[in-house]
Amino acid sequence: MMTLDNTGIKDRLAWEEQGYQLPCFDREKVTAATMENPFWVHFGAGNLFRAFQANVVQRLLNDGVLDRGLVVVEGFDHEIIEKVYTPHDHLSILVTLKADGSVEKTVVGSIVEALALGQGPEHMASFERLKEIFAKDSLQMVSFTITEKGYSLVDGRGAVLPSVAADFEAGPQAAVSSIGKVTALLYARYQSGKKPIALVSMDNCSHNGDKLRDAVYAFARQWTQHHLVEEGFWEYVQSKDKVAFPWTMIDKITPRPDASVEEMLKKDGIAGLEPVITAKNTYVAPFVNAEECEYLVIEDAFPNGRQALDKGGLIFTERETVDKVEKMKVCTCLNPLHTTLAIFGCLLGYQKISEEMQDTALRKLVEKIGYEEGLPVVTDPVILNPRAFLDTVLNVRIPNPFMPDTPQRIATDTSQKLAIRFGETIKAYHASAQHQVSDLKMIPLVFAGWLRYLMAVDDTGASFALSPDPMLETLRPHVAGIRLGETADVEAQIRPILQNKAIFGVDLYEVGMAKNVCDDFQQMIAGTGAVRAVLSKIS
């Protein structure tokens, strides 16, 4: 049996005979160089980081472009480090599941130091080590994949979180919250000589750099006002030539470790790959599975310089271009199509998004939304071609049968997504001299499908569970009295939804789309099989 650790990978022939690509650099030498002069620290030790950023650095180490690796920090769930990273000497297996059915297996060894930043005295050594790292001249970038909520300092009611409130009062020496600790480490860098740094959010949320900046600013401002730090720290944090918060756009589908992938690796003779479910309900394993496509576009704002990461496929550009890439993806070339398939997948009983692309009517629907309705008003970032991006989404990414993405997962929080994923296109048509909102036929069909989805009855008439959504209690009453097969004028019932600008980004009556939505919805409630009948008319 082969083992995933420093000793196990010394038997290169055994791994290579099973088709694995191993690190092609001196890992001991890279580790020593990284410990002495780290250049990149990443917060968030999850699947995306191991599948994407760590593999980019691995390729650059293999090519001799880099001579140092990565330091990773886990501040939310320290068990990830203790139970997955440490037992395997920070090695992991990346299984790339390609749309053509082939599989690429890589042992990723670019992560050479892993630190758990939890609470309690047992984690003090990690925090002190990070203070050493943050004081290094060599450090250029601190990046994050901690999810959008990781930057929030308040709870759902808008009240400051207890840990954050305590940090505001206690100062950097006693910080316990995640961003509080990051700001404390930034203060250590300030004290070491006001050294420059880029703090780079790589989370999949709009204007992510601003979310990170606002959170750090909140701590720095409070600590300065309470005289818990030197007064110059506030000026340092605000100086763009000292501390930068670049925007980024990241795109790579990395589902949780899949049982079929685990079984495949075990058949190769690898021991000890069992997934771990931590006390915080994190599902993690010594391997990650991911799609082949990946995009990371970064605002080129690095006060302390940066390595040649563009040679690994990362794209560095201006802030305005990052924003355009995000709009291209979210408003036209990916997210609207995912939402469409999620809605109709739930109604038609599909369990995998990829299987929906074999449905002729659904494929026509998303193609029309993308090519015919979206592309004419797409935001073109130039550095990525929108049509080529859309081609890849429709022909490679979404149809990939190996990606275990479900309509039910993607349907989560749909009410929060429609305004950006479809509303921006509607606004563009409404403001255009060349296009009319009346030209849009598929987008109102999607809205009608969503209203039909809210009834929680599929196309066979069977009930199903709606995915979580913060507006369900508000929306469901408007469709509660509607029954399949009953003749009724439903327009009055759904009017409050169609008028809600917060949902669609526009009042559908004001832009002239409400009638189409009502007509399509009326057809979809004609009886069982009505959704399929409406979709079959798409030509």
N, C-alpha and C positions, 0 to 999 in steps of 0.2 A: 504493500500500500504506500502511496505517496502522501506526504504531509505538507501542508502550506505553512512553511516557516523557513527561516534562514538555512537550517540544516537540510530540510527536505528538497529545496530547489537547487542544492548543489549537484543533485543527480539530474543534470540537464537533459541527458539523453532520454530518460524515462518520461519526462514531461513533453519533450519535443516529439517523441514517438506518438503521443496522444494528441498532437496538434496544438500544443500550447506555445504561445510566444512569451519568452522570459525576458527579464531586464537584461539589456546588453551593455551595462555599465558596471563599474566597480562600486557596488552599493556601500561597502565599508568606507571607501574614500569619499563618496558623495555625502554619506552621513556625517563624517567628521567635518567636512567643509561646511555643511549646512548648520551644524551645531555651533560652529565658530562664527560664521557670517551668514545668517539666515536672510533671505530676501523676500519670502512670501509666507505669511501666516494666514491660515483659513479657519474661520469659526463655522462649525457645522459639519459633523463627521458622517453625514448621511449618504444615501445611495447616489444622489446626483453628483456630489463632489467626487466620489470614488470613480464614477463612470465617466465623468467629463474632465474636470480640471486636473485631477491626478493623472489621467491618461494622457492629456496634452503634455504635461510636464515629463511624463515617462518617455514619450516620443522624442522630445527635445533633448532629454538626457541620452537616449540611444543615439541620436544624431550628433552629439557633441556640442549642441548649441548652448546647453546649460551644463553647469558643473555642480549645481546644488539642487536639492529637492525641496519638499514641502514640510511645513510644520502644521499639524491640524489640532484644533482645540474644540472640544465638545462641552458646551456650557449648559445645555438643557438636560441631557440624559447621560450621565457619566458611565453608565453600564455599557454603553456602546464601545467605549475605549477599553474598559476592563474585561469585557467578555468576547469582543470580536477583534479589536486591534491588537491588544497586548499578547494574547495567546498565539497569534500568527505573525508576530514580529512586524506588524503594520502592513503586511502583504494582503492583497485581496485578489480575487479572480473577477475579471470583467468578461461577461459573456454577451457579445454583441449579436443580436438576433436580426438577421437581415431579411428583407422582404422577399428575396429570391429563394429563401429556405436554407441558405447557408448560415453557419455559425462560426464566429471568430472568438477564440478563447485566449485571453491575455492575463498573465500574472503581473499585476501592477505593483511596482516596488518604489515608486517615487516619493511616497510618504515615509519620512525617516524619523519623525518625532511626533508623538501623539500625547496630548495632555487633556486630562479631565478637569474641568473648572467648576467643580461643585462647591457646595457649602460645607463648612466644618473644617476642623484642624487638619484632617487627612489630605485636604486639597490645597493647603497653604504652600506646599513645595511647588506645585504646578503654577500657582499665581506668582511666586517669587521667580521661577524660571521665566515666566512670560515677561516680567518686569525687566529681566536681563535682556531678553530678546528685543523688547521695545526700546531699549536704550542703545541698541546697536546701530552704528552708522549705515550698515549694509541693508537694513530693512526698508523695503520700497513699497510694499503693498500688504494691507490687511483686508481680506475679503470675507464675505458672509453668505451663507445659505442657511438662514435660520427661520424661514417663512415670514410672510408679511406681518403676522401678529407678533413676531419676535421684536419688532421695533416699537410696538405700542407700549405706552407707559400708563395707560388707563384701562379700566375694565369696561364691560359692555354698557354700563350706565354713565361712563365718562369720569368716574372717580379715579384718582391716582392710585395705582396698585400699592398695597402695603409695603412691599419690598422696595419700591421706588421711593415712596415717601420716607422710609427709613434711611435710604441712601442719601436723599436730599439733605437730611439733617446730620448724618454721621460723617459724610465726606469720603474721599477716595481711600482712606486707610481701612475702612470697614465696609466697603461696597459688597452687596450680596446679589443684586439684580444683574442680569446679563449685560445690559447696556451700561449700567453703573460700573461694572468691572472693566468693560472696554474703555470707558472714559477715564477710569483710574489708571489704566495702562497707558493711555494717551498722555495723561499728566506725568507719568514716569518718563515718557519720551521728552516731554517739555522740560522736565527738570534735568535731563541729561544733556541739554544744550539746544533746546528748541528745534529739534531735528525735524525735517520735513517727512511727510508720509501721505499715502493715498489710502483712504478707507472706502472700500469698494463693495457695495451691496450687489450680489449676483442673484438675488431672489426674483422670482417671476411676478413682479408687480410694477405698476406704472410709476415712473420717476422715482425709482427705488433709492437713488442716492440722496434725494431730498428727505425721504423717510428716515434714513440713517442719520443724516445731518441734523434734522430737527430733534431726534432723540438725544444725540450727543450734546447738542447745544443746550437742551433743557438741564442736563446735569451740570455742564460747565457754568451756566448762568447762575443756577442755584448755589453751587459751591463758591463761586466768586462773591455773590451777594452775602453769603453767610461767612465770608472770610475763612473758608476751609481750604482754599488753595491760594497761591500767589495771584495777585491781580492781573498779571500779564498772561495768565493761562487763557482767559477769555479772549484776549486779543489774538493770541497764538491760534486758537481753534478757529477763529473767524478769518484768518489770513489764508487766502487761496494759494499763496506761494509756500505755505507751511503745511496746511491740512486741506486736502481735496476730497470731495465726495462725488466721484464720477457717477453718471447714469450708465446703466447697462441694459441690454436686452438678451435674455438667455432662453434657449429653446432646445430641449432634449427630453424625450419621454423616457422616464426611468421608473417603471412600476416596482412594487415591492418584490423581493426575491421569490421566484416562482418554484413550486414544487417539482415541476417537470424538468426545470433546469438543474435543480439539486440532484435529481435522479440521474440525469445525464452525466454530471460530474462524478457522481459516485461510481457509475459504470466505467469511468476512465481510471478508477482505482485511487481516488483521492478520499482520504479519511478526514473526519472531523469537520464536516461542512454544515452541521445542523443549525438551522436558524435559531435565534434567541428572541424571546418576547420579554422585554424588560418590565420592571415595575411600573414604568410610565407608559406601558403598552406600545413601545416602539418595536416594530418587527424588523429585525436586521440579521444578516448572515455574513459569513466570510466571503460570499460572492455577491455580485450585482448583475442584473440582466437589464439590457437597455437596447433601444433602437440604434441604427447606424447614423442617422442624421443628427447634426448638432450645430447650433449657432450661438456664438457669444460675441456680441457687439459692445464695445466699451468706449466711453468717452475718454479721449486721450489726455487725461489730466493727472500727471504723476510728478509731484514736486521733487521727489528724490530720484527721478528717472525710473526706467523699467527695463526688464529683460526683453529679448526679441521673441516675445510670445506670439507675435503675428506669424512667425515661421511654423507655429503649431496649429494654425488655423483660426486663431482669435483675430477679430477685426477691431482696429482702433481708429476712431474717427471723431468728428465734432459732436457736441451735445445735440444739436439740432438733427443730425443724421440718426443718432440713436433713437430719438423720439419718432422720427419718420419710420424707422424699421419696426419699432413697436406698433405703431398705428397700422402699418401694412399687415403685420401678422394678426393683431387683435381685431381689427375692424374689417378685414377683407379675406386674407389668404389662409387662415387656419381656424381661429376661434369661432367664427360664425358657422363654419361647416361642422365643427365638433358639436356645437349646441344643437344644430339642426338634426344631426344623427342621434343625439342623446334623446331629444323629444320624441322623434318618431320611432326610435329603437325601443323605447319603453312602451309605446302604444302598440307596436307590432310584435312584442315579445322577444326581441333580440337580447342576447346576453353578452355579445362582443361587438364592439364598434367595427372591427375589421370585417365581420360577416355581413354587415349592412352594405358594404361596398360591392357585394355580389348580388345585391337586390337592384335590378335594373332601374326601377322607379326612384329609389333613394339616391342612387348614383347620379341619375339625371338631375335630381333636385339640387344636390350640392354642387354639381358642375355648373348649373345655371346660376346659382347664387354667386359662385366664385367668378366664373368667366364672364357671364353676360350682365350680371347686376353689380358685382363688386369692382371688377377691374376697370370699367370706364371712369370711376371716380377714385381709384386707389391712390393712396399717398405713396409716391415713388421715392425711395431713399437713394436710388442710383447704385449704391454699393452692392445691393442685392436686387436682382431683377424680379419684380412681383410675379410675372407670369411663370418664370422658371421655379420660383418658390412654390407657387400654387400647383404647378405640374408635379413637383416632388411630393407635396402634401397629398394630392389626390391619387397619384399613381404608385407611390412608394410607402409613405408614412402611415396613412390611415388604413390602407388595405393589408398592412403587414399582419399576417395571421398569427405571428408569434408574440405579438404585443397584447397582453391580457387586459386591455382597457374596456370598461363596460359603459353602456349608455347610462346606467343608474348612477355611476360615480360622477360622470360628466354633467348629469342633470342637476347636481347639487347647486343650490343658490342661483337658479336660472333667472329669477327676478332681478338679481343684482348684476346680471351680465348682459341683458338684452340692449340696454341703452348704449353701451360702448360697442358691442359686437354687431349691432344692426342699426342703431340710431344714428351713428355718424354717417353711414351711407345714405340714409333717408335725408338727413340734413344737407348732404352734398347735392343730392338730386333736387331738393327743394330750392337750393340757392343757385342752381345751374341754369344757364341760358340754353344749353344744349340738351339737357335731360329733363324729364318730367317725373314726378313721383308716380304718376299713373303708369309709367313704364315698368314699375316694379310689380311683379306678379308672384314671385317665389317668396320674397320676404313676408308679405302679408299672409301667405300660406303657412309659413313657419309660426307666425304669431297665432294664427287660428289653431294650429297644431298644439301650441303650448296651452291655450285655453282648454282645448280638448283633453290634454294631459292632466290639467288641474282637476278634472272630474274623477281622476283615479280609477278609471275603467278602461281596459284595453280594447282593441278592435274586435275582440271576440265577445266582449261583454263581461269579462272577468275583472274583478277588482285587483288592484296592485298597490303596493306601498309607494307613495311619493318620496322622492329624495328630499333631504333636509333643505329648508329654505326659510329665511327669517320672515317672509311675507305670507306664508301659507294661511295663517289664521285670518289675515286681512282679505286674501284673495278667494279662498274656498267658498265663503258664503255667496259670492256672486254667481257661482256655477252649481251650487248645492241643489237647487230645485230642478235642474235640467236633466232630462232622462233620454236615453237613446230611443229613437223611434217615435217619440212624441212630437207632434206638430206644435211648434210654439214660436213666437216672435221673441228671440232671446236678446235682441239688441239693447233693450232697456236694462236688462240685467247686467250685461257686460260693459255697458257704456262707461261706468266709473273706472274700470281697468283701462280701457282704450284711451281715456283722457289723461291718464297718469303719466306726466312727463318724466317722473323719477324712474318709471319702469322702462319706457321706450326711448327716452331722450327727447321726445316730442309728444305733443297731443295729436293722436292719430286722426282726430276730426279736423284739426286745423290744417294738417298737411294733405288731407284728402285721401287717406288710406283706410279709414275706419270701415267704410262700406265693403271693401274687398275682404277685410278680415271677417266681418260679420257674415258675408255670403259664404266664405270658405268654411267658417265654423258651423254654419247652419247645415251645410252639406255633410260635414263630418259627424254630425249627431243624428243623421237620418236613420241609423240602425247599425247592427253589427256588420262589419265589413265596409263601413262607409269611409273610413280613413284610407283603406286600400283602394277603394273606388276612386276617391279624389286624386290620390297619387298616380293612379294608372292613366289619368288624363294628361299628365305632363308629357309634352312632346318637344 
